[in-house]
């Protein structure tokens, strides 16, 4: 999942360093991520992983690092499966 997120970051956002060279906990905002970039990144992540992040995850902390993005995607996946089962 980390490699996929790094690829998405490089496609959607122009950071000071390529995402492949970042540690999972590197601060994306310190590397140039703007609020607008964060929104674009969240939309791209949802599209790529076929998840819808809950409203409470749509905040600065969710896209602060590669690790926080991965955690949000992992948390959203079980919720998506539960929604499909309930329907």
C-alpha positions, 0 to 999 in steps of 0.5 A: 500500500505504501508504494501505491500511495507514494506513486499517487503523491508523485502524480498529484502533488509537487513536493520538494522530494519524490515520495519514494525517497520519504519515510512513511512518517515524513511530514508532507506539509513541511515538504510543500503540501498545500491545503489544495494539494491535500484535497486533490490527494484525498480524492485521488486516494479514494479513487485509487483504493475504491474507498470513501473516507468518512467525514471525520477523516477529512482533515489535515492529520489524515494526509500529514504523512504516508503512514497516516494516509495508509492508516486512513485507507485501512480503516475505511476498507472494513467500513466499506465492506460492512456497508455493502453487507448491510445493503 
